[in-house]
Amino acid sequence: MTKQEIIDKVNELLIEEFEMEAEALQPEASLKQDLEIDSLDFVDIVVLIDREFGFKPKAEELKQVKTLQQFYDYIEQHL
């Protein structure tokens, strides 16, 4: 899977599952402040990553992910 395919898939999931606006999904966007993803949303994100990308992220690793770009990079590193 290419980096662009990862970005497209993640953005699609965030738009569909969390009803986010496509314009808000900028690489520098903060997951918590800008996108308003809370701890319960992260539980859903773990399930989505497992389903869509085939691996289960570790909670302690996800805590280090602060921006959308870091989230893309995290997924790319684990594929």
PyMOL Python script that loads the backbone (N, CA, C, O; Angstrom):
from pymol import cmd

cmd.read_pdbstr("""\
ATOM      1  N   MET A   1       0.852  -1.169   0.000  1.00  0.00           N
ATOM      2  CA  MET A   1       0.000   0.000   0.000  1.00  0.00           C
ATOM      3  C   MET A   1       0.904   1.240   0.000  1.00  0.00           C
ATOM      4  O   MET A   1       1.845   1.332   0.788  1.00  0.00           O
ATOM      5  N   THR A   2       0.611   2.169  -0.872  1.00  0.00           N
ATOM      6  CA  THR A   2       1.423   3.378  -0.963  1.00  0.00           C
ATOM      7  C   THR A   2       1.028   4.373   0.128  1.00  0.00           C
ATOM      8  O   THR A   2      -0.031   4.258   0.746  1.00  0.00           O
ATOM      9  N   LYS A   3       1.906   5.349   0.347  1.00  0.00           N
ATOM     10  CA  LYS A   3       1.632   6.396   1.328  1.00  0.00           C
ATOM     11  C   LYS A   3       0.324   7.125   0.986  1.00  0.00           C
ATOM     12  O   LYS A   3      -0.477   7.411   1.877  1.00  0.00           O
ATOM     13  N   GLN A   4       0.109   7.423  -0.289  1.00  0.00           N
ATOM     14  CA  GLN A   4      -1.111   8.128  -0.695  1.00  0.00           C
ATOM     15  C   GLN A   4      -2.348   7.269  -0.451  1.00  0.00           C
ATOM     16  O   GLN A   4      -3.394   7.794  -0.070  1.00  0.00           O
ATOM     17  N   GLU A   5      -2.246   5.963  -0.664  1.00  0.00           N
ATOM     18  CA  GLU A   5      -3.381   5.072  -0.393  1.00  0.00           C
ATOM     19  C   GLU A   5      -3.704   5.053   1.095  1.00  0.00           C
ATOM     20  O   GLU A   5      -4.873   5.006   1.480  1.00  0.00           O
ATOM     21  N   ILE A   6      -2.675   5.088   1.927  1.00  0.00           N
ATOM     22  CA  ILE A   6      -2.884   5.136   3.381  1.00  0.00           C
ATOM     23  C   ILE A   6      -3.596   6.434   3.756  1.00  0.00           C
ATOM     24  O   ILE A   6      -4.576   6.420   4.501  1.00  0.00           O
ATOM     25  N   ILE A   7      -3.097   7.554   3.236  1.00  0.00           N
ATOM     26  CA  ILE A   7      -3.698   8.859   3.523  1.00  0.00           C
ATOM     27  C   ILE A   7      -5.163   8.878   3.089  1.00  0.00           C
ATOM     28  O   ILE A   7      -6.034   9.314   3.841  1.00  0.00           O
ATOM     29  N   ASP A   8      -5.426   8.405   1.877  1.00  0.00           N
ATOM     30  CA  ASP A   8      -6.800   8.395   1.361  1.00  0.00           C
ATOM     31  C   ASP A   8      -7.710   7.530   2.221  1.00  0.00           C
ATOM     32  O   ASP A   8      -8.839   7.922   2.518  1.00  0.00           O
ATOM     33  N   LYS A   9      -7.229   6.358   2.625  1.00  0.00           N
ATOM     34  CA  LYS A   9      -8.042   5.428   3.424  1.00  0.00           C
ATOM     35  C   LYS A   9      -8.311   5.998   4.816  1.00  0.00           C
ATOM     36  O   LYS A   9      -9.437   5.932   5.309  1.00  0.00           O
ATOM     37  N   VAL A  10      -7.283   6.554   5.446  1.00  0.00           N
ATOM     38  CA  VAL A  10      -7.455   7.140   6.780  1.00  0.00           C
ATOM     39  C   VAL A  10      -8.451   8.297   6.714  1.00  0.00           C
ATOM     40  O   VAL A  10      -9.355   8.388   7.544  1.00  0.00           O
ATOM     41  N   ASN A  11      -8.287   9.181   5.726  1.00  0.00           N
ATOM     42  CA  ASN A  11      -9.202  10.312   5.591  1.00  0.00           C
ATOM     43  C   ASN A  11     -10.632   9.839   5.358  1.00  0.00           C
ATOM     44  O   ASN A  11     -11.579  10.378   5.931  1.00  0.00           O
ATOM     45  N   GLU A  12     -10.774   8.833   4.515  1.00  0.00           N
ATOM     46  CA  GLU A  12     -12.108   8.274   4.241  1.00  0.00           C
ATOM     47  C   GLU A  12     -12.745   7.744   5.526  1.00  0.00           C
ATOM     48  O   GLU A  12     -13.928   7.977   5.775  1.00  0.00           O
ATOM     49  N   LEU A  13     -11.965   7.033   6.341  1.00  0.00           N
ATOM     50  CA  LEU A  13     -12.479   6.496   7.603  1.00  0.00           C
ATOM     51  C   LEU A  13     -12.879   7.606   8.567  1.00  0.00           C
ATOM     52  O   LEU A  13     -13.921   7.524   9.218  1.00  0.00           O
ATOM     53  N   LEU A  14     -12.055   8.637   8.659  1.00  0.00           N
ATOM     54  CA  LEU A  14     -12.362   9.738   9.568  1.00  0.00           C
ATOM     55  C   LEU A  14     -13.618  10.483   9.126  1.00  0.00           C
ATOM     56  O   LEU A  14     -14.421  10.903   9.960  1.00  0.00           O
ATOM     57  N   ILE A  15     -13.783  10.641   7.841  1.00  0.00           N
ATOM     58  CA  ILE A  15     -14.975  11.320   7.320  1.00  0.00           C
ATOM     59  C   ILE A  15     -16.221  10.469   7.561  1.00  0.00           C
ATOM     60  O   ILE A  15     -17.242  10.976   8.025  1.00  0.00           O
ATOM     61  N   GLU A  16     -16.134   9.184   7.248  1.00  0.00           N
ATOM     62  CA  GLU A  16     -17.299   8.295   7.379  1.00  0.00           C
ATOM     63  C   GLU A  16     -17.638   7.977   8.829  1.00  0.00           C
ATOM     64  O   GLU A  16     -18.797   8.074   9.232  1.00  0.00           O
ATOM     65  N   GLU A  17     -16.637   7.600   9.611  1.00  0.00           N
ATOM     66  CA  GLU A  17     -16.894   7.110  10.965  1.00  0.00           C
ATOM     67  C   GLU A  17     -17.051   8.226  11.997  1.00  0.00           C
ATOM     68  O   GLU A  17     -17.781   8.071  12.976  1.00  0.00           O
ATOM     69  N   PHE A  18     -16.365   9.348  11.777  1.00  0.00           N
ATOM     70  CA  PHE A  18     -16.372  10.422  12.772  1.00  0.00           C
ATOM     71  C   PHE A  18     -17.001  11.707  12.248  1.00  0.00           C
ATOM     72  O   PHE A  18     -16.987  12.736  12.923  1.00  0.00           O
ATOM     73  N   GLU A  19     -17.552  11.638  11.042  1.00  0.00           N
ATOM     74  CA  GLU A  19     -18.261  12.758  10.423  1.00  0.00           C
ATOM     75  C   GLU A  19     -17.425  14.038  10.387  1.00  0.00           C
ATOM     76  O   GLU A  19     -17.922  15.131  10.659  1.00  0.00           O
ATOM     77  N   MET A  20     -16.161  13.876  10.050  1.00  0.00           N
ATOM     78  CA  MET A  20     -15.261  15.025   9.943  1.00  0.00           C
ATOM     79  C   MET A  20     -15.376  15.638   8.561  1.00  0.00           C
ATOM     80  O   MET A  20     -15.729  14.970   7.589  1.00  0.00           O
ATOM     81  N   GLU A  21     -15.071  16.917   8.496  1.00  0.00           N
ATOM     82  CA  GLU A  21     -15.049  17.626   7.224  1.00  0.00           C
ATOM     83  C   GLU A  21     -13.707  17.366   6.540  1.00  0.00           C
ATOM     84  O   GLU A  21     -12.660  17.412   7.186  1.00  0.00           O
ATOM     85  N   ALA A  22     -13.737  17.096   5.251  1.00  0.00           N
ATOM     86  CA  ALA A  22     -12.516  16.802   4.501  1.00  0.00           C
ATOM     87  C   ALA A  22     -11.509  17.943   4.611  1.00  0.00           C
ATOM     88  O   ALA A  22     -10.304  17.696   4.660  1.00  0.00           O
ATOM     89  N   GLU A  23     -11.976  19.171   4.650  1.00  0.00           N
ATOM     90  CA  GLU A  23     -11.093  20.331   4.725  1.00  0.00           C
ATOM     91  C   GLU A  23     -10.290  20.360   6.029  1.00  0.00           C
ATOM     92  O   GLU A  23      -9.199  20.928   6.076  1.00  0.00           O
ATOM     93  N   ALA A  24     -10.829  19.752   7.077  1.00  0.00           N
ATOM     94  CA  ALA A  24     -10.153  19.748   8.378  1.00  0.00           C
ATOM     95  C   ALA A  24      -8.996  18.756   8.421  1.00  0.00           C
ATOM     96  O   ALA A  24      -8.141  18.836   9.303  1.00  0.00           O
ATOM     97  N   LEU A  25      -8.965  17.833   7.485  1.00  0.00           N
ATOM     98  CA  LEU A  25      -7.977  16.756   7.516  1.00  0.00           C
ATOM     99  C   LEU A  25      -6.672  17.188   6.842  1.00  0.00           C
ATOM    100  O   LEU A  25      -6.332  16.745   5.745  1.00  0.00           O
ATOM    101  N   GLN A  26      -5.965  18.061   7.537  1.00  0.00           N
ATOM    102  CA  GLN A  26      -4.666  18.552   7.087  1.00  0.00           C
ATOM    103  C   GLN A  26      -3.577  17.800   7.844  1.00  0.00           C
ATOM    104  O   GLN A  26      -3.762  17.490   9.021  1.00  0.00           O
ATOM    105  N   PRO A  27      -2.454  17.499   7.209  1.00  0.00           N
ATOM    106  CA  PRO A  27      -1.393  16.734   7.876  1.00  0.00           C
ATOM    107  C   PRO A  27      -0.944  17.316   9.218  1.00  0.00           C
ATOM    108  O   PRO A  27      -0.611  16.569  10.138  1.00  0.00           O
ATOM    109  N   GLU A  28      -0.935  18.629   9.331  1.00  0.00           N
ATOM    110  CA  GLU A  28      -0.465  19.260  10.575  1.00  0.00           C
ATOM    111  C   GLU A  28      -1.553  19.352  11.643  1.00  0.00           C
ATOM    112  O   GLU A  28      -1.286  19.829  12.746  1.00  0.00           O
ATOM    113  N   ALA A  29      -2.756  18.910  11.343  1.00  0.00           N
ATOM    114  CA  ALA A  29      -3.864  18.997  12.299  1.00  0.00           C
ATOM    115  C   ALA A  29      -3.593  18.129  13.529  1.00  0.00           C
ATOM    116  O   ALA A  29      -3.182  16.974  13.418  1.00  0.00           O
ATOM    117  N   SER A  30      -3.831  18.711  14.690  1.00  0.00           N
ATOM    118  CA  SER A  30      -3.703  17.981  15.944  1.00  0.00           C
ATOM    119  C   SER A  30      -4.920  17.066  16.093  1.00  0.00           C
ATOM    120  O   SER A  30      -6.057  17.495  15.900  1.00  0.00           O
ATOM    121  N   LEU A  31      -4.668  15.805  16.436  1.00  0.00           N
ATOM    122  CA  LEU A  31      -5.781  14.865  16.572  1.00  0.00           C
ATOM    123  C   LEU A  31      -6.738  15.296  17.681  1.00  0.00           C
ATOM    124  O   LEU A  31      -7.957  15.246  17.512  1.00  0.00           O
ATOM    125  N   LYS A  32      -6.186  15.714  18.802  1.00  0.00           N
ATOM    126  CA  LYS A  32      -7.045  16.059  19.943  1.00  0.00           C
ATOM    127  C   LYS A  32      -7.635  17.458  19.834  1.00  0.00           C
ATOM    128  O   LYS A  32      -8.844  17.629  19.996  1.00  0.00           O
ATOM    129  N   GLN A  33      -6.801  18.466  19.562  1.00  0.00           N
ATOM    130  CA  GLN A  33      -7.307  19.836  19.559  1.00  0.00           C
ATOM    131  C   GLN A  33      -8.077  20.164  18.284  1.00  0.00           C
ATOM    132  O   GLN A  33      -9.219  20.620  18.346  1.00  0.00           O
ATOM    133  N   ASP A  34      -7.459  19.935  17.137  1.00  0.00           N
ATOM    134  CA  ASP A  34      -8.089  20.345  15.877  1.00  0.00           C
ATOM    135  C   ASP A  34      -9.204  19.401  15.434  1.00  0.00           C
ATOM    136  O   ASP A  34     -10.256  19.850  14.978  1.00  0.00           O
ATOM    137  N   LEU A  35      -8.975  18.105  15.566  1.00  0.00           N
ATOM    138  CA  LEU A  35      -9.958  17.126  15.083  1.00  0.00           C
ATOM    139  C   LEU A  35     -10.886  16.632  16.201  1.00  0.00           C
ATOM    140  O   LEU A  35     -11.850  15.910  15.949  1.00  0.00           O
ATOM    141  N   GLU A  36     -10.577  17.033  17.436  1.00  0.00           N
ATOM    142  CA  GLU A  36     -11.411  16.718  18.595  1.00  0.00           C
ATOM    143  C   GLU A  36     -11.627  15.219  18.788  1.00  0.00           C
ATOM    144  O   GLU A  36     -12.728  14.772  19.108  1.00  0.00           O
ATOM    145  N   ILE A  37     -10.564  14.461  18.588  1.00  0.00           N
ATOM    146  CA  ILE A  37     -10.618  13.018  18.839  1.00  0.00           C
ATOM    147  C   ILE A  37     -10.312  12.800  20.311  1.00  0.00           C
ATOM    148  O   ILE A  37      -9.255  13.195  20.803  1.00  0.00           O
ATOM    149  N   ASP A  38     -11.254  12.164  21.012  1.00  0.00           N
ATOM    150  CA  ASP A  38     -11.055  11.927  22.442  1.00  0.00           C
ATOM    151  C   ASP A  38     -10.671  10.471  22.700  1.00  0.00           C
ATOM    152  O   ASP A  38     -10.516   9.685  21.765  1.00  0.00           O
ATOM    153  N   SER A  39     -10.522  10.125  23.971  1.00  0.00           N
ATOM    154  CA  SER A  39     -10.048   8.783  24.312  1.00  0.00           C
ATOM    155  C   SER A  39     -11.009   7.687  23.857  1.00  0.00           C
ATOM    156  O   SER A  39     -10.568   6.599  23.488  1.00  0.00           O
ATOM    157  N   LEU A  40     -12.304   7.953  23.876  1.00  0.00           N
ATOM    158  CA  LEU A  40     -13.262   6.954  23.385  1.00  0.00           C
ATOM    159  C   LEU A  40     -13.146   6.775  21.874  1.00  0.00           C
ATOM    160  O   LEU A  40     -13.296   5.668  21.358  1.00  0.00           O
ATOM    161  N   ASP A  41     -12.879   7.870  21.174  1.00  0.00           N
ATOM    162  CA  ASP A  41     -12.680   7.784  19.727  1.00  0.00           C
ATOM    163  C   ASP A  41     -11.451   6.929  19.402  1.00  0.00           C
ATOM    164  O   ASP A  41     -11.443   6.193  18.415  1.00  0.00           O
ATOM    165  N   PHE A  42     -10.408   7.032  20.245  1.00  0.00           N
ATOM    166  CA  PHE A  42      -9.202   6.243  20.002  1.00  0.00           C
ATOM    167  C   PHE A  42      -9.493   4.748  20.095  1.00  0.00           C
ATOM    168  O   PHE A  42      -8.869   3.952  19.394  1.00  0.00           O
ATOM    169  N   VAL A  43     -10.430   4.363  20.950  1.00  0.00           N
ATOM    170  CA  VAL A  43     -10.835   2.946  21.025  1.00  0.00           C
ATOM    171  C   VAL A  43     -11.425   2.524  19.677  1.00  0.00           C
ATOM    172  O   VAL A  43     -11.102   1.456  19.158  1.00  0.00           O
ATOM    173  N   ASP A  44     -12.277   3.358  19.124  1.00  0.00           N
ATOM    174  CA  ASP A  44     -12.864   3.071  17.810  1.00  0.00           C
ATOM    175  C   ASP A  44     -11.789   3.050  16.730  1.00  0.00           C
ATOM    176  O   ASP A  44     -11.840   2.227  15.816  1.00  0.00           O
ATOM    177  N   ILE A  45     -10.827   3.944  16.830  1.00  0.00           N
ATOM    178  CA  ILE A  45      -9.748   4.001  15.845  1.00  0.00           C
ATOM    179  C   ILE A  45      -8.930   2.716  15.855  1.00  0.00           C
ATOM    180  O   ILE A  45      -8.534   2.225  14.798  1.00  0.00           O
ATOM    181  N   VAL A  46      -8.672   2.167  17.042  1.00  0.00           N
ATOM    182  CA  VAL A  46      -7.932   0.898  17.141  1.00  0.00           C
ATOM    183  C   VAL A  46      -8.675  -0.194  16.385  1.00  0.00           C
ATOM    184  O   VAL A  46      -8.069  -0.959  15.635  1.00  0.00           O
ATOM    185  N   VAL A  47      -9.979  -0.265  16.583  1.00  0.00           N
ATOM    186  CA  VAL A  47     -10.797  -1.269  15.893  1.00  0.00           C
ATOM    187  C   VAL A  47     -10.753  -1.049  14.377  1.00  0.00           C
ATOM    188  O   VAL A  47     -10.616  -2.005  13.613  1.00  0.00           O
ATOM    189  N   LEU A  48     -10.869   0.207  13.945  1.00  0.00           N
ATOM    190  CA  LEU A  48     -10.829   0.520  12.511  1.00  0.00           C
ATOM    191  C   LEU A  48      -9.484   0.173  11.888  1.00  0.00           C
ATOM    192  O   LEU A  48      -9.435  -0.365  10.781  1.00  0.00           O
ATOM    193  N   ILE A  49      -8.398   0.474  12.582  1.00  0.00           N
ATOM    194  CA  ILE A  49      -7.067   0.142  12.058  1.00  0.00           C
ATOM    195  C   ILE A  49      -6.928  -1.362  11.911  1.00  0.00           C
ATOM    196  O   ILE A  49      -6.430  -1.855  10.898  1.00  0.00           O
ATOM    197  N   ASP A  50      -7.371  -2.087  12.928  1.00  0.00           N
ATOM    198  CA  ASP A  50      -7.303  -3.544  12.865  1.00  0.00           C
ATOM    199  C   ASP A  50      -8.099  -4.073  11.675  1.00  0.00           C
ATOM    200  O   ASP A  50      -7.621  -4.936  10.939  1.00  0.00           O
ATOM    201  N   ARG A  51      -9.299  -3.561  11.490  1.00  0.00           N
ATOM    202  CA  ARG A  51     -10.173  -4.018  10.408  1.00  0.00           C
ATOM    203  C   ARG A  51      -9.641  -3.627   9.031  1.00  0.00           C
ATOM    204  O   ARG A  51      -9.618  -4.452   8.118  1.00  0.00           O
ATOM    205  N   GLU A  52      -9.220  -2.387   8.881  1.00  0.00           N
ATOM    206  CA  GLU A  52      -8.844  -1.872   7.563  1.00  0.00           C
ATOM    207  C   GLU A  52      -7.395  -2.157   7.165  1.00  0.00           C
ATOM    208  O   GLU A  52      -7.098  -2.338   5.984  1.00  0.00           O
ATOM    209  N   PHE A  53      -6.491  -2.196   8.153  1.00  0.00           N
ATOM    210  CA  PHE A  53      -5.074  -2.334   7.842  1.00  0.00           C
ATOM    211  C   PHE A  53      -4.467  -3.638   8.348  1.00  0.00           C
ATOM    212  O   PHE A  53      -3.324  -3.955   8.017  1.00  0.00           O
ATOM    213  N   GLY A  54      -5.214  -4.395   9.143  1.00  0.00           N
ATOM    214  CA  GLY A  54      -4.778  -5.729   9.539  1.00  0.00           C
ATOM    215  C   GLY A  54      -3.756  -5.796  10.662  1.00  0.00           C
ATOM    216  O   GLY A  54      -3.047  -6.796  10.781  1.00  0.00           O
ATOM    217  N   PHE A  55      -3.659  -4.769  11.484  1.00  0.00           N
ATOM    218  CA  PHE A  55      -2.808  -4.865  12.673  1.00  0.00           C
ATOM    219  C   PHE A  55      -3.474  -4.104  13.814  1.00  0.00           C
ATOM    220  O   PHE A  55      -4.240  -3.164  13.599  1.00  0.00           O
ATOM    221  N   LYS A  56      -3.157  -4.539  15.039  1.00  0.00           N
ATOM    222  CA  LYS A  56      -3.767  -3.915  16.217  1.00  0.00           C
ATOM    223  C   LYS A  56      -2.734  -2.978  16.855  1.00  0.00           C
ATOM    224  O   LYS A  56      -1.720  -3.432  17.386  1.00  0.00           O
ATOM    225  N   PRO A  57      -2.999  -1.676  16.797  1.00  0.00           N
ATOM    226  CA  PRO A  57      -2.054  -0.724  17.383  1.00  0.00           C
ATOM    227  C   PRO A  57      -1.999  -0.850  18.899  1.00  0.00           C
ATOM    228  O   PRO A  57      -2.981  -1.215  19.544  1.00  0.00           O
ATOM    229  N   LYS A  58      -0.839  -0.542  19.449  1.00  0.00           N
ATOM    230  CA  LYS A  58      -0.672  -0.566  20.899  1.00  0.00           C
ATOM    231  C   LYS A  58      -1.039   0.816  21.444  1.00  0.00           C
ATOM    232  O   LYS A  58      -0.647   1.841  20.886  1.00  0.00           O
ATOM    233  N   ALA A  59      -1.791   0.826  22.535  1.00  0.00           N
ATOM    234  CA  ALA A  59      -2.263   2.084  23.125  1.00  0.00           C
ATOM    235  C   ALA A  59      -1.103   3.008  23.471  1.00  0.00           C
ATOM    236  O   ALA A  59      -1.184   4.215  23.243  1.00  0.00           O
ATOM    237  N   GLU A  60      -0.018   2.450  24.024  1.00  0.00           N
ATOM    238  CA  GLU A  60       1.105   3.302  24.416  1.00  0.00           C
ATOM    239  C   GLU A  60       1.787   3.930  23.202  1.00  0.00           C
ATOM    240  O   GLU A  60       2.343   5.024  23.303  1.00  0.00           O
ATOM    241  N   GLU A  61       1.749   3.250  22.060  1.00  0.00           N
ATOM    242  CA  GLU A  61       2.300   3.824  20.836  1.00  0.00           C
ATOM    243  C   GLU A  61       1.393   4.924  20.295  1.00  0.00           C
ATOM    244  O   GLU A  61       1.874   5.968  19.853  1.00  0.00           O
ATOM    245  N   LEU A  62       0.092   4.692  20.328  1.00  0.00           N
ATOM    246  CA  LEU A  62      -0.851   5.701  19.830  1.00  0.00           C
ATOM    247  C   LEU A  62      -0.822   6.985  20.659  1.00  0.00           C
ATOM    248  O   LEU A  62      -1.130   8.061  20.147  1.00  0.00           O
ATOM    249  N   LYS A  63      -0.458   6.877  21.925  1.00  0.00           N
ATOM    250  CA  LYS A  63      -0.367   8.071  22.761  1.00  0.00           C
ATOM    251  C   LYS A  63       0.687   9.041  22.244  1.00  0.00           C
ATOM    252  O   LYS A  63       0.600  10.244  22.489  1.00  0.00           O
ATOM    253  N   GLN A  64       1.684   8.521  21.529  1.00  0.00           N
ATOM    254  CA  GLN A  64       2.758   9.360  20.993  1.00  0.00           C
ATOM    255  C   GLN A  64       2.345  10.065  19.702  1.00  0.00           C
ATOM    256  O   GLN A  64       3.017  10.997  19.261  1.00  0.00           O
ATOM    257  N   VAL A  65       1.245   9.625  19.098  1.00  0.00           N
ATOM    258  CA  VAL A  65       0.779  10.190  17.827  1.00  0.00           C
ATOM    259  C   VAL A  65      -0.049  11.432  18.123  1.00  0.00           C
ATOM    260  O   VAL A  65      -1.127  11.350  18.711  1.00  0.00           O
ATOM    261  N   LYS A  66       0.468  12.580  17.708  1.00  0.00           N
ATOM    262  CA  LYS A  66      -0.187  13.852  18.028  1.00  0.00           C
ATOM    263  C   LYS A  66      -0.870  14.499  16.823  1.00  0.00           C
ATOM    264  O   LYS A  66      -1.898  15.160  16.971  1.00  0.00           O
ATOM    265  N   THR A  67      -0.304  14.310  15.642  1.00  0.00           N
ATOM    266  CA  THR A  67      -0.859  14.968  14.451  1.00  0.00           C
ATOM    267  C   THR A  67      -1.348  13.931  13.448  1.00  0.00           C
ATOM    268  O   THR A  67      -1.031  12.747  13.550  1.00  0.00           O
ATOM    269  N   LEU A  68      -2.113  14.392  12.494  1.00  0.00           N
ATOM    270  CA  LEU A  68      -2.610  13.505  11.455  1.00  0.00           C
ATOM    271  C   LEU A  68      -1.450  12.925  10.646  1.00  0.00           C
ATOM    272  O   LEU A  68      -1.488  11.754  10.268  1.00  0.00           O
ATOM    273  N   GLN A  69      -0.416  13.734  10.375  1.00  0.00           N
ATOM    274  CA  GLN A  69       0.757  13.234   9.649  1.00  0.00           C
ATOM    275  C   GLN A  69       1.437  12.106  10.422  1.00  0.00           C
ATOM    276  O   GLN A  69       1.838  11.103   9.832  1.00  0.00           O
ATOM    277  N   GLN A  70       1.566  12.267  11.718  1.00  0.00           N
ATOM    278  CA  GLN A  70       2.157  11.208  12.535  1.00  0.00           C
ATOM    279  C   GLN A  70       1.297   9.945  12.504  1.00  0.00           C
ATOM    280  O   GLN A  70       1.813   8.829  12.556  1.00  0.00           O
ATOM    281  N   PHE A  71      -0.005  10.136  12.420  1.00  0.00           N
ATOM    282  CA  PHE A  71      -0.922   8.997  12.334  1.00  0.00           C
ATOM    283  C   PHE A  71      -0.724   8.246  11.019  1.00  0.00           C
ATOM    284  O   PHE A  71      -0.668   7.016  11.011  1.00  0.00           O
ATOM    285  N   TYR A  72      -0.619   8.977   9.910  1.00  0.00           N
ATOM    286  CA  TYR A  72      -0.327   8.342   8.621  1.00  0.00           C
ATOM    287  C   TYR A  72       0.992   7.571   8.696  1.00  0.00           C
ATOM    288  O   TYR A  72       1.082   6.421   8.267  1.00  0.00           O
ATOM    289  N   ASP A  73       2.014   8.233   9.251  1.00  0.00           N
ATOM    290  CA  ASP A  73       3.347   7.632   9.345  1.00  0.00           C
ATOM    291  C   ASP A  73       3.316   6.374  10.212  1.00  0.00           C
ATOM    292  O   ASP A  73       3.949   5.370   9.884  1.00  0.00           O
ATOM    293  N   TYR A  74       2.575   6.434  11.319  1.00  0.00           N
ATOM    294  CA  TYR A  74       2.458   5.283  12.223  1.00  0.00           C
ATOM    295  C   TYR A  74       1.896   4.074  11.477  1.00  0.00           C
ATOM    296  O   TYR A  74       2.429   2.970  11.586  1.00  0.00           O
ATOM    297  N   ILE A  75       0.829   4.283  10.727  1.00  0.00           N
ATOM    298  CA  ILE A  75       0.223   3.187   9.981  1.00  0.00           C
ATOM    299  C   ILE A  75       1.200   2.661   8.933  1.00  0.00           C
ATOM    300  O   ILE A  75       1.362   1.450   8.782  1.00  0.00           O
ATOM    301  N   GLU A  76       1.844   3.568   8.213  1.00  0.00           N
ATOM    302  CA  GLU A  76       2.791   3.147   7.185  1.00  0.00           C
ATOM    303  C   GLU A  76       3.920   2.291   7.778  1.00  0.00           C
ATOM    304  O   GLU A  76       4.325   1.300   7.170  1.00  0.00           O
ATOM    305  N   GLN A  77       4.425   2.662   8.944  1.00  0.00           N
ATOM    306  CA  GLN A  77       5.506   1.930   9.584  1.00  0.00           C
ATOM    307  C   GLN A  77       5.086   0.518  10.009  1.00  0.00           C
ATOM    308  O   GLN A  77       5.924  -0.379  10.092  1.00  0.00           O
ATOM    309  N   HIS A  78       3.808   0.324  10.275  1.00  0.00           N
ATOM    310  CA  HIS A  78       3.338  -0.968  10.772  1.00  0.00           C
ATOM    311  C   HIS A  78       2.768  -1.889   9.704  1.00  0.00           C
ATOM    312  O   HIS A  78       2.359  -3.010  10.003  1.00  0.00           O
ATOM    313  N   LEU A  79       2.741  -1.426   8.475  1.00  0.00           N
ATOM    314  CA  LEU A  79       2.246  -2.287   7.395  1.00  0.00           C
ATOM    315  C   LEU A  79       3.361  -3.130   6.825  1.00  0.00           C
ATOM    316  O   LEU A  79       3.131  -3.917   5.905  1.00  0.00           O
TER     317      LEU A  79
END
""", "prot")
cmd.dss("prot")
cmd.show_as("cartoon", "prot")
cmd.util.cbc("prot")
cmd.orient("prot")
